Every structure is written in structure tokens, then in C-alpha cells.
Amino acid sequence: MSSNLKRRFINKVFVALCSLSTLLAVGMLALILGSLIVNGAGGLHLSVFTQDQPSPGMSGGLRNAIIGSIAMCVVAMIIAVVLGIMAGTWLSEYSRNSKYGQAIHFLNDVLLSVPSILVGLFVYEIMVRPFHGFSAFAGAVSLALLAMPIVTRTTYDMLQLQPNTLREAGMGLGASQGLVIRSIIWKAAAPGLLTGGLLGFARISGETAPLLFTALGNQFLTLNMTEPMGSLPTTIFQFAMSAYDDWRNLAWVGALLIAMAVLTINILGRVMTRGGKR
């Protein structure tokens, strides 16, 4: 077999394996979404969004959990995106492969795979136990600690992909390094930065373990971030483990809402990214 035929054969085998892997992944995703739709779509009613968590055998909804999840995720993403982009920018543009920068880079990579329950225990020790009470803000901080390493690493990778000619052109016009980063580099890497934020949100949207140690839960609606607050993941965990059919049905509805929220935000992010490129 000639070298040309051998390369073509290897290429076709590789493409076939990649296509098979893609089909398997999409197939598993379709099965999961199908299961959520079959079991959860029937329970989607207006009361899910207008009524709070019910007692067993009573009618109710998930309003307290939905609003609690939105509040904690918004606060968490604000913290994670701001600190993550700043940290990733420092690692890419200022550390210049220094020993301190390499140490921070290594620790950030370690945090990417840290179990979420350990993050919850850490925040419990520094924010819950000293103040003798669970709070939604502690839950938001624990979620931020899970999303921030993802945003940091994505920011670092996206900035590293930007050509040095952009930096040289900006500085050649007399702009400071900070102005070049803010006005040129960040704008050029905007789609990647948005992707990092979306990945961070997808990471924390369904987390239960850290919230059990920090926000705990609340069957009533509250907007006070210094008090325990309900969330969809903790409510799903509680309802799915119960012996009541109505609670288990609401657990399916909550899981469907989380999946649809993540999918919708990712689609909107892709559309916004394409619009920015045009």
C-alpha cells in the first residue's frame, strides 16, 4: 500500500470514529432530554411558577426554588466572571510564565476538578459556621468558586490565541498595556470569553452538594440573601428521594426546567456570538 493510500485510509478511519463518537454523544443527550420531556412536560402548569413548594398531597409549584436558583446563580456568575476574567488576563498578559504565575495556573487547574462537596464544606467553614446560620449568599459564593476556575482557564486560553501583532499594533500607537487589553484583546476574544461564562453557568446550574451545606433550602419564597433560600437542585434532590408521587413529579419538572434553561442560554450565547462576529 502506497503512503498516499495509507494516509487516506487512516483519515477515513479517524473521520468514521469521530462521527461515531459524535452520534453516540448526541444519542445519549437525546435520550436524556427525551426522558425529561416525557416525565416532566406533563407537570408543567402555571402553578409551577406561581406557587411555592407544597406539602405532601397538596397542590403547589416551584416558585421559591426557581427564584432562589436564579438569584444565587446570578450573584455567583457576577463574582465568577469578574474575578475569572481578571485572573485569566493576569495569567496570560502579566505573569509571563513567572514561578508565581505557574503556581497559580497549576492551582486553578486543580480547582477545575475539585469535588463540589468539598467546596461546599469549605464555604460552610468560612461563611456558615462562624455566623451561625445558612444563607443564600454563602450558596452563591460556593457556586462562584466552582465556576471561576472554568472562566479563568477559558479566558487564559482565549487570550493566548490572540496574535501578538494586535498587542504590538496597539502599543505602537502609544496605548498602555491595560488599554490595549481592554479595547483590543478582550474584544477580539469576546466570543471565547462568553463561552467561558456559559460553561461556568452550565457547571453550577445543577449543583446540589454545595448548596446543602450553605443555602440549605427554604420551602417559602424569600429574597433575603442572608437567610436560607430554596433552589431547584436541592428541591429536586428532596422531592426525588421522597415517597410521594406528587413530589417526584415536581422533581421531574424541576430537572426539565434546569435542562431547558441551560440549553436556551447556550443557544442565545451562540446567536450573540455570531452577531458579534458579523
C-alpha positions as CSV (number, residue, x, y, z in Angstrom):
1,M,0.0,0.0,0.0
2,S,1.4,3.4,-1.0
3,S,1.9,6.1,1.5
4,N,-0.9,8.2,-0.1
5,L,-3.4,5.4,0.1
6,K,-2.3,4.6,3.7
7,R,-2.9,8.3,4.7
8,R,-6.3,8.3,3.0
9,F,-7.3,5.1,4.8
10,I,-6.2,6.4,8.2
11,N,-8.0,9.6,7.6
12,K,-11.3,7.8,6.7
13,V,-11.0,5.6,9.8
14,F,-10.4,8.6,12.0
15,V,-13.3,10.5,10.5
16,A,-15.5,7.5,10.9
17,L,-14.5,7.1,14.6
18,C,-15.1,10.8,15.2
19,S,-18.5,10.6,13.6
20,L,-19.5,7.5,15.6
21,S,-18.4,9.2,18.8
22,T,-20.5,12.3,17.9
23,L,-23.5,10.2,17.1
24,L,-23.2,8.3,20.5
25,A,-22.9,11.6,22.4
26,V,-25.8,13.2,20.6
27,G,-27.8,10.0,21.0
28,M,-27.2,9.9,24.8
29,L,-28.2,13.6,25.0
30,A,-31.4,12.9,23.0
31,L,-32.3,10.0,25.4
32,I,-31.8,12.2,28.4
33,L,-33.8,15.1,27.0
34,G,-36.5,12.7,25.9
35,S,-36.7,11.2,29.3
36,L,-37.0,14.6,30.9
37,I,-39.7,15.7,28.4
38,V,-41.7,12.5,28.8
39,N,-41.7,12.6,32.6
40,G,-41.7,16.3,33.2
41,A,-43.6,18.1,30.4
42,G,-46.9,16.8,31.7
43,G,-46.4,18.6,35.0
44,L,-45.7,22.0,33.5
45,H,-48.5,24.2,34.6
46,L,-48.8,27.9,35.5
47,S,-48.9,26.9,39.2
48,V,-45.3,25.7,38.9
49,F,-44.2,29.3,38.5
50,T,-46.8,31.0,40.8
51,Q,-46.9,28.7,43.8
52,D,-44.3,27.7,46.4
53,Q,-43.2,24.2,47.4
54,P,-46.2,22.2,48.6
55,S,-46.7,19.9,51.5
56,P,-47.2,16.2,50.6
57,G,-50.6,15.6,49.0
58,M,-51.2,19.3,48.4
59,S,-51.0,21.3,45.1
60,G,-48.1,23.7,44.6
61,G,-45.2,24.6,42.5
62,L,-41.6,25.5,42.4
63,R,-41.7,29.3,42.6
64,N,-39.5,29.6,45.7
65,A,-36.9,27.2,44.2
66,I,-36.9,28.9,40.7
67,I,-36.4,32.4,42.1
68,G,-33.8,31.1,44.6
69,S,-31.8,29.4,41.9
70,I,-31.9,32.5,39.7
71,A,-30.8,34.8,42.5
72,M,-27.9,32.6,43.6
73,C,-26.7,31.8,40.1
74,V,-26.8,35.5,39.1
75,V,-24.7,36.5,42.1
76,A,-22.4,33.6,41.6
77,M,-21.8,34.3,37.9
78,I,-21.1,38.0,38.6
79,I,-18.4,37.0,41.0
80,A,-17.0,34.2,38.8
81,V,-17.0,36.2,35.6
82,V,-15.4,39.3,37.1
83,L,-12.7,37.5,39.1
84,G,-12.2,34.8,36.5
85,I,-11.6,37.2,33.6
86,M,-9.3,39.3,35.7
87,A,-7.4,36.2,36.8
88,G,-7.2,34.8,33.3
89,T,-6.0,38.1,32.0
90,W,-3.3,38.4,34.6
91,L,-2.1,34.8,33.9
92,S,-2.0,35.5,30.1
93,E,-0.8,39.1,29.9
94,Y,1.1,39.9,33.1
95,S,2.6,36.8,34.7
96,R,4.8,36.0,31.7
97,N,5.5,32.4,32.9
98,S,6.8,33.5,36.2
99,K,7.0,30.9,39.0
100,Y,4.2,32.6,40.9
101,G,2.1,32.6,37.7
102,Q,2.8,28.9,37.1
103,A,1.8,28.1,40.6
104,I,-1.5,30.0,40.2
105,H,-2.1,28.3,36.9
106,F,-1.5,24.8,38.4
107,L,-3.8,25.6,41.4
108,N,-6.5,26.8,39.0
109,D,-6.3,23.5,37.0
110,V,-6.6,21.6,40.3
111,L,-9.7,23.5,41.2
112,L,-11.3,22.6,37.8
113,S,-11.8,19.1,39.0
114,V,-12.3,19.6,42.7
115,P,-15.4,17.8,44.1
116,S,-18.3,20.2,44.6
117,I,-19.0,18.8,48.1
118,L,-15.5,19.9,49.2
119,V,-16.2,23.4,48.0
120,G,-19.5,23.4,50.0
121,L,-17.7,22.2,53.1
122,F,-15.0,24.9,52.7
123,V,-17.6,27.7,52.4
124,Y,-19.5,26.2,55.3
125,E,-16.5,26.6,57.5
126,I,-15.7,30.2,56.5
127,M,-19.2,31.6,55.9
128,V,-21.8,29.5,57.6
129,R,-20.3,28.2,60.8
130,P,-18.7,31.5,62.0
131,F,-22.0,33.3,61.5
132,H,-24.2,30.5,63.0
133,G,-26.6,30.4,60.0
134,F,-27.1,29.3,56.5
135,S,-27.5,31.9,53.8
136,A,-28.1,32.3,50.1
137,F,-25.0,34.4,49.8
138,A,-22.9,31.6,51.1
139,G,-24.5,29.4,48.5
140,A,-23.7,31.9,45.7
141,V,-20.1,32.0,46.9
142,S,-19.8,28.3,46.8
143,L,-21.2,28.2,43.2
144,A,-18.9,31.0,42.2
145,L,-15.9,29.0,43.4
146,L,-16.9,26.2,41.1
147,A,-17.5,28.4,38.1
148,M,-14.5,30.7,38.5
149,P,-11.7,28.2,37.6
150,I,-13.6,27.4,34.3
151,V,-13.9,31.1,33.4
152,T,-10.2,31.7,34.4
153,R,-8.9,28.8,32.2
154,T,-11.1,29.7,29.3
155,T,-10.0,33.4,29.5
156,Y,-6.4,32.4,29.6
157,D,-6.7,30.1,26.6
158,M,-8.6,32.6,24.5
159,L,-6.2,35.4,25.2
160,Q,-3.2,33.2,24.4
161,L,-4.8,32.6,20.9
162,Q,-4.8,36.3,20.1
163,P,-1.9,37.2,17.8
164,N,0.9,39.4,19.3
165,T,0.5,41.7,16.3
166,L,-2.7,43.1,17.9
167,R,-0.8,43.9,21.1
168,E,2.1,45.4,19.2
169,A,-0.2,47.5,17.0
170,G,-2.0,49.0,20.0
171,M,1.2,49.7,21.9
172,G,2.8,51.1,18.7
173,L,0.0,53.8,18.7
174,G,1.0,54.8,22.2
175,A,-1.7,53.0,24.2
176,S,-0.8,51.5,27.5
177,Q,-0.9,47.7,28.1
178,G,-4.1,47.9,30.1
179,L,-5.8,50.0,27.4
180,V,-4.7,47.5,24.7
181,I,-6.1,44.6,26.7
182,R,-9.4,46.3,27.4
183,S,-10.0,47.8,24.0
184,I,-8.4,45.3,21.6
185,I,-7.6,41.9,23.2
186,W,-10.8,41.5,25.1
187,K,-12.9,42.5,22.1
188,A,-11.1,40.1,19.9
189,A,-11.5,37.3,22.4
190,A,-15.2,38.2,23.3
191,P,-16.7,35.0,21.8
192,G,-14.3,32.9,23.8
193,L,-15.0,34.8,27.0
194,L,-18.7,34.4,26.5
195,T,-18.2,30.7,26.0
196,G,-16.3,30.5,29.3
197,G,-19.2,32.2,31.1
198,L,-21.7,29.8,29.6
199,L,-19.5,26.8,30.6
200,G,-19.3,28.2,34.1
201,F,-23.1,28.6,34.3
202,A,-23.6,25.1,32.9
203,R,-21.3,23.8,35.7
204,I,-23.2,25.3,38.6
205,S,-26.8,25.3,37.4
206,G,-27.5,21.8,38.7
207,E,-25.1,21.6,41.6
208,T,-26.7,20.3,44.8
209,A,-24.0,19.3,47.2
210,P,-22.5,22.8,47.9
211,L,-26.0,24.3,48.4
212,L,-26.9,21.7,51.0
213,F,-24.0,23.0,53.2
214,T,-24.5,26.7,52.5
215,A,-28.0,27.8,51.4
216,L,-29.7,24.7,52.9
217,G,-33.1,25.4,51.4
218,N,-36.4,27.1,52.2
219,Q,-39.9,26.0,51.4
220,F,-41.1,29.6,51.3
221,L,-40.3,32.4,48.9
222,T,-37.6,34.8,50.2
223,L,-35.4,37.4,48.5
224,N,-33.1,37.9,51.5
225,M,-29.7,36.7,50.6
226,T,-28.7,36.5,54.3
227,E,-31.3,33.8,55.0
228,P,-31.6,30.2,53.9
229,M,-33.1,30.0,50.4
230,G,-34.6,27.3,48.2
231,S,-33.1,26.2,44.9
232,L,-34.1,23.8,42.2
233,P,-31.2,21.3,42.7
234,T,-31.9,20.9,46.5
235,T,-35.6,20.8,45.9
236,I,-35.2,18.1,43.2
237,F,-33.0,16.1,45.5
238,Q,-35.5,16.3,48.3
239,F,-38.5,15.5,46.1
240,A,-36.9,12.7,44.1
241,M,-35.9,10.9,47.3
242,S,-39.5,11.1,48.7
243,A,-42.2,8.5,48.7
244,Y,-44.8,10.9,47.4
245,D,-45.8,10.8,43.7
246,D,-46.7,14.5,43.5
247,W,-43.2,15.4,44.8
248,R,-41.5,13.1,42.4
249,N,-43.5,14.6,39.5
250,L,-42.3,18.1,40.6
251,A,-38.8,16.8,40.7
252,W,-39.0,15.8,37.0
253,V,-40.4,19.2,36.2
254,G,-37.6,20.9,38.0
255,A,-35.0,18.8,36.2
256,L,-36.6,19.7,32.9
257,L,-36.6,23.4,33.8
258,I,-32.8,23.3,34.5
259,A,-32.1,21.4,31.3
260,M,-34.1,23.9,29.2
261,A,-32.6,26.9,30.9
262,V,-29.0,25.7,30.2
263,L,-29.9,24.8,26.6
264,T,-31.7,28.1,26.0
265,I,-28.8,30.2,27.4
266,N,-26.3,28.3,25.3
267,I,-28.3,28.9,22.2
268,L,-28.7,32.6,22.9
269,G,-25.0,32.8,23.6
270,R,-24.1,31.2,20.3
271,V,-26.5,33.6,18.5
272,M,-25.0,36.6,20.2
273,T,-21.5,35.4,19.3
274,R,-22.4,35.1,15.7
275,G,-23.9,38.5,15.7
276,G,-20.8,40.0,17.2
277,K,-18.6,38.3,14.5
278,R,-20.7,39.9,11.8
